[in-house]
Amino acid sequence: MDWKSAIDAAADRISGQVFETPVLNVTGFGLGFPIEIKLEQMQHTGSFKARGAFNTLLGQPVPPAGLVAASGGNHGAAVAFAARKLGHKAHIFVPEIAGPSKIALIRGIGAELTVVPGEYANAMQMAQDYEAGTGAMQIHAYDAVPTVAGQGTCLREWESQGLKADTVLIAVGGGGLIAGALAWLDGARKVVAVEPETSCALHAALKAGEPVDVDVSGVAANALGARRIGRICFDLAQAQGLRSVLVTDEAISAAQKSLWRELRQLVEPAGATALAALLSGAYRPEPDEKVAVLVCGGNIAPDPFPED
């Protein structure tokens, strides 16, 4: 797979459809060293997911039945947004744990929405049944080449903005974002996966030598709660010897508060997970190692400014 060409093509395809998100160079958080932070939660619908959604929709014909997606919330919002902008109908399936703010976001965009009892895997099964019954095009949240190539544009963009770090910390759920990063960087910089202790599909897969099912819970489960890591992510991670570190829910919540107090950035738990690895000591840089953190999502629950 020629990932570089696929990501270059994705960047051209989605140009004008997504924001170039800002980068901050920050000295603070009590770390004693500067870090680079990319604020991808400022992307359309509050996460990086719009990149993969637009790349998928613009790269192939959409059938008359429209689109279907299963999502913990952020992917569904991105697909709904891209579909509305490009004139397609979309049906989104989300689990109950998506939470009221993400459910309200998808409804507000205007997609047809089904809230499914249980977790993400249940929503995926219903989305697959809908696909089979209607002929709608499935937009996978993380384990599809167009999705991964779209997410890879985030690191491509960051490098064009002058990324200097030796190491980039990225939160992992199903693996689409970090797979895109690995595909673009291809070993040129170190990538570190950060997962909650209670939702760690990649960590478990690397330990087992193959993707395995894991139990999912915790404060970031509605964004990082994939039961099994995507095959694309696993293959790239295994080939590149990716390191995965785990953080507690308490560390994630503390990182959320730190982002608000230090930078006035209001993010969801998943968005703070990569930073939590630094603040908690789960990842300790070597002396003079330059570190960057990707903040990936801002759809906090409960919504601090709900509709009246």
Secondary structure, DSSP 8 states (H G I E B T S, - for coil): --HHHHHHHHHHHHTTTS----EEEEE-TT-SSEEEEEEGGGSGGGBTHHHHHHHHHHSS---TT-EEEE-SSHHHHHHHHHHHHHT--EEEEEEGGG-HHHHHHHHHHT-EEEEESS-HHHHHHHHHHHHHHH--EE--SSSSHHHHHHHHHHHHHHHHTT---SEEEEE-SSSHHHHHHHHHHTTSSEEEEEEETTS-HHHHHHHHTS-------STTHHHH--SS--HHHHHHHHHTT-EEEEE-HHHHHHHHHHHHHHH-----HHHHHHHHHHHHTSS---TT--EEEEE-B---SS-SS---
